[in-house]
């Protein structure tokens, strides 16, 4: 810990890494230890201070300690000045991705100065979380019954550590009462209490060995819970359904496809749109309640906003086209309501192509840049949003019928259906002559709008 940070009196038995070099050193030497033994080493080797106060004039040391806590010591030394904090320069020895993550956490910590009396100081400590998961199985092997059992006591597993930053909001006035705090994780998500972190963190499937006052607690990560597994399964199923529907639309563009198959693709498109609205809205809501930005300038949030826009416009365009078809079949398309519906179809037709195309471009670029710059694979949510945007765009292009063509096709279908109800060929011939005469007159004397 930098000598420029002020150590405050402990309020409870801590698990605070005062010197982040100790974190890296302890983790390196603890490879053959169980997760519980690693936590015990942290407790025995780290100092017994609990809270550290960072004043506004030493925020650069806060940035440095955040980087140490998240990623250990830098690979090379560099000067860290107050100016470099603002410009995100001279965080030497860390990758571009690590720098960006450190700055997100640092900026979120700085926002918590609103809890101090002078709106400047930050009173913080660090909790170390040990994560454990079984080693991956070969694809042909069945998962044994004890695959997820007693991970906290085993050494034949994958183990890694992460940090959670605990910020003090107030000082208790009653002896024995708990200090009010907020917790900020490595993704700059804010949790209002410890239970919220355990329930809502975004760690991958693993078991957490966490400090809780003077004892250790073993808890599963939320991704092992029912809600996360359901969302993950539906994300995968929706992605597969979207790919199937895209394939049907692609084949239909070159060869005739049965109406049943096309109907199935249309149903998949509607289902994807409805699920996309719900899934992306939940994603933005989750980011909002944990004080992550939902601004469209953020890549992850922008993907959800575009998915909501594409889903909404796609569903609205489909509904408007169906309503216009019914209006044309009933002969009410020339009323004011029918004319307004005609205009709506034209507007939504173009908006559908724009929002779908924007979603495809944004998702594709985000996945490419994420992999190229950081070597990270897309999440299931990102894959779903990409395939959904592709489906909406393809559907918009394939069904790019104008309002006039919808009216004409519907009217022709209605006329043909009426013709088939006539009881004899003689009546059908008379009907055909009347229809031909009506078309001739309409061409000679077009209706004025």
Secondary structure by P-SEA (a helix, b strand, c coil): cccccccccccccccccccaaaaaaaaaaaccccaaaaaaaaaaccccccbbbbccccaaaaaaaaaaaccccccbbbbbcaaaaaaccccccccaaaaaaaaaaaaaaaaacccccccccccbbbbbbbbbbcccccccccccccccccccccccbbbbbbbbbbbbccccccccccccbbbbcccccccccaaaaaccccccbbbbbcccccbbbbbbcccccaaaaaaaaaaaaaaaaaaaaaaaaaaaacccccaaaaaaaaaaaaaaaaaaaaaaaaaaaaaaaaccccccccaaaaaaaaaaaaaaaaaaaaaaaaaaaaaaaacccccaaaaaaaaaaaaaaaaaaaaaaaaaaaaaaaaaaaaaaccccccaaaaaaaaaaaaaaaaaaaacccaaaaaaaaaaaaaaaaaaacccaaaaaaaaaaaaaaaaaaaaccccc
